[in-house]
Amino acid sequence: MSDETRTKTNEINSQDKMVNGSAWMTGGSILSRILGVLYIIPWMGNKDVATAANALYGIGYTPYALFLNIATAGVPSAIAKQVSYYNALGEYQVSRDIYKKGLQIMAITGVVSAVVMYVIAPFIASNSPVATVEDSTQVIRSLSWALLIIPCMSVTRGFIQGHHTMAPSAISQVIEQVGRVIFMLMAVYIIRIVMNGEVVDAVSASTFGAFVGALFSTLYLLFVIWRKKPEMDRNLAISKKNSTVSTNAILKSIIKTAIPFIIIGSGITLYQLIDQLIDQFTFDPMIRAVTNMTTKQIIDHYAIVAVNANKLIMVVISIAGSMAITSVPVISELLAKNKLKDMRDQLSNNIQLFFFIMFPAVIGMVVVSKPLYTVFYGYSAFGTSILQWSSYMSLFLGLFVLFGSTLQAIKQTKSALTSLFIGLVVKLITQFPLLYLFQTHGMLLSNILGFGVTIYLMLLALNKIAPLAIKPLAKQLSLIVLVTLAMSLIVFVVQLSMYQLFDHKNRLGALFNVGISATIGGFFYLYMTLKIRLADRLLGNRIEGLRRKLKIK
């Protein structure tokens, strides 16, 4: 086999790993996010109750997300990166030792984080925009239990991902959400309908479902490892054992690799916390100064921005998260083998694949934002506007996740951290004036500016290490933008037609609107990308079968 053929084959193999992994992780992540949105179902009957429940839910989940990032400390991604690295070198014993040490670390950090979150719950609640501190404290504490089990579950996912096996991780995400949603629906039904209980008790029970879902997911992952044990034992028997790494060295290596992951991985949560903290001191008095809003209306606005729209855009952002998770072991393996050209090509492919999936998803969500918001939360012109701006923001959040993970995979954590820090400074500087000028929308605009600066700096850092072929990349991205704009125009026309048939304020009519618009828009985008061979470049020859089925030449 010639060097050129071997290089091409390696590139295809890397791209196949990326596409296959992304497909599994994206499918699992999107499905799990959609299941997560089902939280709104028990509250659909009463809009005021739904808004109050969402506000409590958001107040609990924002600090929980930060504690979860602290508890896992980026170890799952670090484990995936290091397992992939040592497996590529044939050092399977080292990979197993890394996993065992990671489990020990996660058990300790999980317990500590759970205890701390439980203890300081009253402090967090007292500094949040809520009606009562007691209710918020109860919800926050109900989430702390999940921290006992999720860290170990996450590190197990990382170990499996390090073997370039993404299907179990994706399936475990779905199992986690299915278990959580079933428990949540049953708990809310019993508390609210059967027992006629309080909203806070129902919310606390539903958020405790995070622990139940994690338990089911963990059991499944342990079953996967048990099933793969013979294969892993065979690999262990042929381990090269050229590298002798002590337990302390493994611990230091995990910590060294993990620390940047927590800062980058917590970036979105950190931005949300800054939003929340600044809102506590500026949002309430500023809104009161320029409007006649009541306390309840202010809390409603907070729920729409921080919870309602956020839950919907997280479905889209999960695509980027899935790609980032998949790309870390692939890029790490190429770096371990010193295949810099293949690594550069893979980076370019990752960016193109990101825009190929994310850009139409974001623009599509913007176009159907009115009926989409109506389906889940009831008609609201303000909610629709917030969802549109949040959708634009999700594109920046997605790029942030992808670029941050990629920089760490190529050992450029300093550049990633510097970019994040500068972006946070921009966010802090612009938050107050934008809140003053644009009220609630200013929160989203400051996020976009902060993430925009961070993304730009990260892209510069990536280009220094692996200079991208700008013209071919720009050509592919231009095609994606043109096809997406054509799709959005068609969906917009369909929307106008649907408004003539269905009341845009009616939930059922909005559901038909979203379903028909998304189907037509999705089919058009798929058809055009197949027709101009854009999909072939990113998804490989396997797409040829789909083209034949659709009779596209």
C-alpha positions in Angstrom: 0.0 0.0 0.0 1.4 3.4 -1.0 1.9 6.3 1.5 -0.8 8.3 -0.3 -3.3 5.5 -0.2 -2.5 4.8 3.4 -2.9 8.5 4.3 -6.2 8.6 2.5 -7.4 5.4 4.2 -6.4 6.8 7.7 -8.3 10.0 6.9 -11.4 8.0 5.9 -11.1 5.9 9.1 -10.9 9.1 11.2 -13.8 10.7 9.4 -15.8 7.4 9.7 -15.2 7.4 13.5 -16.2 11.0 13.7 -19.4 10.6 11.7 -20.4 7.3 13.3 -19.7 8.6 16.8 -21.4 11.9 16.1 -24.5 10.1 14.7 -24.9 7.9 17.8 -24.1 10.7 20.3 -26.2 13.3 18.5 -29.2 11.0 18.1 -29.0 9.9 21.8 -28.4 13.4 23.0 -31.2 15.0 21.0 -33.6 12.3 22.0 -32.6 12.6 25.7 -33.1 16.4 25.4 -36.5 16.0 23.9 -37.5 13.7 26.7 -36.1 16.3 29.1 -38.5 18.9 27.6 -41.4 16.7 28.5 -41.0 18.1 32.0 -43.5 20.7 30.9 -46.3 18.2 30.3 -47.7 17.9 33.8 -48.0 21.7 34.0 -49.7 22.4 30.7 -53.2 22.8 32.2 -52.4 26.1 34.0 -50.1 28.7 32.5 -49.4 30.5 35.8 -48.7 27.2 37.6 -46.4 26.1 34.7 -44.4 29.4 34.9 -44.0 29.1 38.7 -42.9 25.5 38.4 -40.4 26.4 35.6 -39.0 29.2 37.7 -38.4 26.8 40.6 -37.0 24.2 38.2 -34.5 26.7 36.7 -33.4 28.1 40.0 -32.5 24.6 41.1 -30.9 23.4 37.9 -28.5 26.3 37.4 -26.4 25.7 40.6 -26.9 22.0 40.1 -25.3 22.1 36.7 -22.3 24.0 38.1 -21.9 21.6 41.0 -22.2 18.7 38.6 -19.3 20.2 36.5 -17.3 20.6 39.7 -18.1 17.1 40.8 -17.0 15.5 37.6 -14.2 18.1 37.2 -13.9 17.3 33.5 -12.7 13.8 34.4 -15.0 11.9 31.9 -13.6 13.8 29.0 -10.1 13.5 30.4 -10.6 9.7 30.7 -11.9 9.4 27.1 -8.9 11.4 25.9 -6.3 9.4 27.8 -7.9 6.0 27.2 -7.9 6.7 23.5 -4.3 7.9 23.6 -3.0 4.9 25.4 -5.1 2.4 23.5 -3.6 3.9 20.3 -0.2 3.0 21.7 -1.3 -0.5 22.6 -1.0 0.2 26.4 -4.4 -1.3 27.4 -3.2 -1.9 31.0 -2.6 1.8 31.5 -6.0 2.6 30.1 -7.7 0.3 32.6 -5.7 1.7 35.5 -6.8 5.2 34.4 -10.4 4.2 34.6 -10.1 2.6 38.0 -8.4 5.7 39.4 -11.0 7.9 37.8 -13.8 6.0 39.5 -12.1 6.5 42.9 -11.7 10.3 42.3 -15.3 10.6 41.1 -16.7 8.8 44.1 -15.0 11.3 46.5 -15.8 14.4 44.5 -19.4 13.3 44.1 -20.0 12.9 47.8 -18.3 16.2 48.7 -20.2 18.1 46.0 -23.5 16.6 47.1 -22.9 17.5 50.8 -21.8 21.1 50.0 -24.7 21.7 47.6 -27.2 20.4 50.3 -25.7 22.6 53.0 -25.5 25.9 51.1 -28.9 25.5 49.4 -30.5 28.2 51.6 -27.8 30.7 50.6 -28.3 30.0 46.9 -32.1 30.3 47.3 -31.9 33.5 49.2 -29.9 35.1 46.3 -32.3 34.0 43.6 -35.4 35.7 42.1 -38.0 33.6 43.8 -41.2 34.0 45.8 -40.0 32.0 48.8 -36.6 30.9 49.9 -38.0 27.7 51.5 -39.4 26.4 48.3 -36.2 27.0 46.3 -34.1 25.4 49.1 -36.3 22.3 48.9 -35.8 22.0 45.1 -32.1 22.6 45.2 -31.6 19.9 47.9 -33.7 17.4 45.9 -31.1 17.7 43.1 -28.1 17.3 45.4 -28.7 13.5 45.6 -28.0 13.0 42.0 -24.4 14.2 42.5 -23.7 11.0 44.5 -24.1 8.8 41.4 -23.7 10.9 38.2 -19.9 11.4 38.5 -19.2 7.7 38.5 -21.7 7.2 35.7 -20.0 9.9 33.7 -16.5 8.5 34.1 -17.7 5.1 32.9 -19.2 6.8 29.8 -15.8 8.4 29.2 -14.0 5.0 29.5 -16.4 3.5 26.9 -16.0 6.5 24.6 -12.2 6.2 24.8 -12.6 2.9 23.0 -14.5 4.7 20.1 -17.7 3.0 21.1 -20.3 5.7 21.2 -23.5 3.7 20.9 -23.6 2.6 24.6 -23.1 6.2 25.8 -25.9 7.4 23.5 -28.2 4.7 24.7 -27.4 5.3 28.3 -28.4 9.0 27.8 -31.7 7.9 26.5 -32.2 5.4 29.4 -31.3 8.1 31.9 -33.9 10.5 30.5 -36.6 7.8 30.1 -36.2 6.7 33.7 -36.2 10.4 34.8 -39.3 11.3 32.8 -41.3 8.3 33.8 -40.5 8.9 37.5 -41.3 12.6 37.1 -44.6 12.1 35.4 -45.7 9.5 38.0 -44.5 11.7 40.9 -46.2 14.9 39.7 -49.4 13.0 38.9 -49.6 11.4 42.3 -48.7 14.6 44.2 -50.8 17.1 42.2 -53.7 15.0 41.0 -54.1 12.2 43.5 -53.0 14.0 46.7 -53.7 17.6 45.6 -50.3 18.5 46.9 -48.2 21.7 46.6 -46.4 22.8 43.4 -43.0 22.8 45.2 -43.4 19.2 46.4 -44.2 18.1 42.8 -41.2 20.1 41.4 -38.9 18.6 44.1 -40.1 15.1 43.3 -39.6 15.6 39.6 -36.1 17.0 40.0 -35.2 14.1 42.2 -35.9 12.1 39.1 -32.3 13.0 38.0 -31.1 10.6 40.6 -33.4 7.8 39.5 -32.5 8.3 35.8 -28.8 8.2 36.6 -29.2 5.0 38.6 -30.8 3.2 35.6 -28.1 4.6 33.2 -25.3 3.4 35.5 -26.7 -0.1 35.7 -26.9 -0.2 31.9 -23.3 1.0 31.5 -22.1 -1.6 34.0 -23.9 -4.2 31.9 -22.1 -3.0 28.8 -18.7 -3.2 30.5 -19.5 -6.7 31.7 -20.5 -7.8 28.2 -17.3 -6.3 26.7 -15.1 -7.8 29.4 -13.8 -10.7 27.3 -12.7 -8.4 24.5 -11.0 -6.0 27.0 -9.3 -8.9 28.6 -7.9 -10.1 25.3 -6.6 -6.6 24.7 -5.1 -6.6 28.1 -3.2 -9.8 27.3 -1.5 -8.2 24.3 -0.8 -4.9 26.0 2.7 -3.7 25.1 3.6 -2.7 28.6 6.3 -0.4 27.3 4.9 2.4 29.5 5.0 1.9 33.3 2.8 4.6 34.9 2.5 4.7 38.7 -0.8 5.3 40.5 0.4 8.8 41.5 1.4 9.6 38.0 -2.0 8.5 36.7 -3.7 10.7 39.3 -1.6 13.7 38.4 -2.2 13.1 34.7 -6.0 12.9 35.2 -6.1 16.0 37.3 -3.8 17.9 34.9 -6.0 17.0 32.0 -9.3 17.5 33.8 -8.8 20.9 35.3 -9.1 22.8 32.0 -12.1 20.7 31.0 -14.0 21.8 34.1 -13.4 25.5 33.2 -14.2 25.1 29.6 -17.1 22.6 30.3 -18.5 24.9 32.9 -18.3 27.9 30.6 -22.0 27.8 29.6 -23.1 27.3 33.2 -20.7 30.0 34.4 -22.3 32.4 31.9 -25.7 31.5 33.2 -24.7 32.0 36.8 -23.3 35.5 35.9 -26.7 36.2 34.2 -28.5 35.1 37.3 -26.2 37.0 39.8 -26.2 40.2 37.8 -30.0 40.0 37.3 -30.5 39.7 41.0 -29.0 43.2 41.4 -29.9 44.9 38.2 -32.9 43.2 36.4 -35.5 43.7 39.1 -34.8 47.4 39.9 -34.2 48.4 36.2 -37.5 46.7 35.1 -39.4 48.4 37.9 -37.9 51.7 36.9 -38.9 51.6 33.2 -42.1 49.5 33.5 -45.1 48.9 35.8 -44.3 45.2 36.1 -45.4 43.4 39.3 -43.1 41.0 41.2 -45.0 38.1 39.6 -44.4 39.5 36.1 -40.7 39.9 36.8 -40.4 36.3 37.9 -42.4 35.2 34.8 -39.9 37.0 32.6 -37.0 35.3 34.4 -38.7 31.9 33.9 -39.1 32.5 30.1 -35.5 33.5 29.6 -33.7 31.2 32.0 -35.9 28.1 31.7 -38.4 28.0 28.9 -36.3 29.1 25.9 -33.2 27.5 27.4 -34.7 24.0 27.5 -35.6 24.2 23.8 -32.3 25.5 22.6 -30.4 22.9 24.6 -31.9 20.3 22.2 -29.9 22.1 19.4 -26.8 22.7 21.6 -26.7 19.0 22.4 -25.6 18.4 18.8 -22.4 20.4 19.3 -21.9 18.6 22.6 -22.2 15.2 21.0 -19.7 16.2 18.2 -17.3 17.6 20.8 -17.4 14.3 22.9 -16.8 12.3 19.7 -14.0 14.5 18.4 -11.9 14.4 21.5 -10.7 10.8 21.3 -10.4 11.0 17.5 -8.2 14.1 17.6 -6.2 12.7 20.5 -5.5 9.5 18.6 -4.2 11.4 15.6 -2.1 13.6 17.9 -0.6 10.5 19.6 0.4 9.1 16.2 1.8 12.5 15.1 -0.4 12.7 12.1 -0.6 16.5 11.9 -2.0 16.6 8.3 -4.8 14.2 9.2 -5.5 16.2 12.3 -5.8 19.4 10.3 -8.1 17.7 7.8 -10.2 16.3 10.7 -10.5 19.8 12.2 -11.8 21.1 8.9 -14.2 18.3 8.6 -15.5 18.8 12.1 -16.2 22.5 11.5 -18.0 21.6 8.2 -20.0 18.9 9.9 -20.9 21.2 12.7 -22.4 23.8 10.4 -24.0 21.2 8.2 -26.1 20.1 11.1 -26.2 23.1 13.4 -26.9 26.0 11.0 -30.1 24.6 9.5 -31.2 23.5 13.0 -30.7 27.0 14.5 -32.3 28.9 11.6 -35.1 26.4 11.4 -35.8 27.0 15.1 -35.8 30.7 14.6 -38.4 30.5 11.7 -40.8 28.2 13.6 -40.2 29.8 17.0 -43.8 31.1 17.4 -45.6 27.8 17.0 -42.8 25.9 18.7 -43.0 28.1 21.8 -46.8 27.9 21.7 -46.7 24.1 21.7 -44.8 23.8 24.9 -45.7 27.0 26.9 -48.7 28.6 25.3 -48.7 31.6 23.0 -46.5 34.5 24.0 -45.1 37.2 21.7 -42.4 37.9 24.3 -41.5 34.2 24.7 -41.3 33.9 20.9 -38.9 36.8 20.7 -36.7 35.4 23.5 -36.7 32.0 21.8 -35.5 33.5 18.5 -32.6 35.4 20.1 -31.8 32.3 22.2 -31.6 30.3 19.0 -29.1 32.6 17.5 -27.1 32.4 20.8 -27.2 28.6 20.6 -25.0 28.7 17.5 -22.3 30.6 19.4 -22.7 28.2 22.4 -22.2 25.2 20.1 -19.1 26.6 18.5 -17.7 27.4 21.9 -18.2 23.8 23.1 -16.7 22.3 19.9 -13.7 24.6 19.7 -13.0 24.4 23.4 -13.0 20.6 23.4 -10.8 20.5 20.3 -8.2 22.9 21.8 -7.9 20.6 24.8 -7.7 17.5 22.6 -4.6 19.0 20.9 -3.1 20.1 24.3 -3.8 23.8 23.8 -5.6 24.3 27.1 -3.9 27.6 27.9 -5.3 29.2 24.7 -8.7 27.8 25.5 -8.7 29.2 29.0 -7.4 32.6 27.9 -10.1 32.8 25.3 -12.7 31.9 27.8 -11.5 34.5 30.3 -11.5 37.3 27.8 -15.0 36.4 26.7 -16.2 36.4 30.3 -14.7 39.9 30.7 -16.6 41.1 27.6 -19.8 39.5 29.0 -19.4 41.3 32.3 -18.6 44.6 30.8 -21.6 44.5 28.4 -24.2 42.9 30.6 -25.2 46.0 32.5 -25.5 48.5 29.6 -27.3 46.0 27.4 -29.8 45.2 30.2 -30.4 48.9 30.5 -30.9 49.4 26.8 -32.7 46.3 25.8 -34.1 45.0 29.1 -34.5 41.2 29.2 -33.1 40.8 25.7 -29.8 42.4 26.8 -28.9 39.2 28.7 -28.9 37.3 25.5 -27.0 40.0 23.5 -24.2 40.1 26.1 -23.9 36.3 25.9 -23.6 36.5 22.2 -20.9 39.1 22.4 -19.0 37.3 25.0 -19.1 33.9 23.3 -18.4 35.6 19.9 -15.1 37.0 21.2 -14.2 33.7 22.8 -14.9 31.8 19.6 -12.8 34.2 17.5 -9.8 33.8 19.8 -10.2 30.0 19.9 -10.3 29.9 16.1 -7.1 31.9 15.9 -5.4 29.5 18.3 -6.6 26.5 16.3 -5.3 28.0 13.1 -1.9 28.5 14.5 -1.5 24.8 15.4 -3.2 23.4 12.3 -3.6 26.0 9.6 -6.9 25.4 7.9 -7.4 25.6 4.2 -9.6 28.7 4.3 -10.9 28.8 0.7 -12.2 25.2 0.5 -13.7 25.6 4.0 -15.3 28.9 3.1 -16.7 27.4 -0.1 -18.3 24.5 1.8 -19.8 26.8 4.5 -21.1 29.1 1.8 -23.0 26.2 0.2 -24.5 25.3 3.6 -25.6 28.9 4.2 -27.2 29.2 0.8 -29.1 25.9 1.1 -30.2 26.8 4.7 -31.5 30.3 3.6 -33.5 28.7 0.8 -34.9 26.2 3.3 -35.8 29.0 5.7 -37.6 30.9 2.9 -39.7 27.8 2.1 -40.5 27.2 5.7 -41.5 30.8 6.2 -44.0 30.5 3.3 -45.4 27.3 4.7 -45.7 29.1 8.1 -47.9 31.8 6.4 -50.1 29.2 4.9 -50.5 27.4 8.2 -51.6 30.6 9.9 -54.5 30.8 7.4 -55.6 27.3 8.4 -54.9 27.3 12.2 -55.1 29.8 15.0 -51.5 30.6 15.9 -52.4 30.9 19.5 -53.9 27.3 19.6 -51.6 24.6 20.9 -52.9 21.9 18.6 -52.8 24.1 15.5 -49.2 25.1 16.5 -48.2 21.5 16.8 -49.5 20.8 13.2 -47.7 24.0 12.1 -44.3 22.9 13.5 -44.7 19.3 12.3 -45.6 20.2 8.7 -43.0 23.1 8.5 -40.2 21.0 10.0 -40.9 18.0 7.7 -41.0 20.1 4.5 -38.0 22.1 5.5 -36.0 19.1 6.6 -36.8 17.2 3.4 -35.8 20.2 1.2 -32.5 20.5 3.0 -31.8 16.8 2.7 -32.7 16.8 -1.0 -30.6 19.8 -1.9 -27.5 18.7 0.0 -27.8 15.3 -1.8 -28.4 16.9 -5.1 -25.3 19.1 -5.0 -23.2 16.4 -3.4 -22.6 18.4 -0.3 -23.7 15.6 2.0 -21.2 13.2 0.3 -18.2 15.3 1.3 -19.2 15.2 5.0 -21.0 11.9 5.4 -19.0 9.7 3.1 -20.1 7.1 0.5 -22.7 5.6 2.7 -25.0 8.5 1.7 -25.1 7.0 -1.8 -27.6 4.4 -0.7 -30.0 7.1 0.5 -29.6 8.9 -2.8 -30.7 5.8 -4.7 -33.7 5.3 -2.5 -34.8 8.9 -3.1 -33.9 8.6 -6.8 -31.7 11.6 -6.8 -29.0 11.8 -9.5 
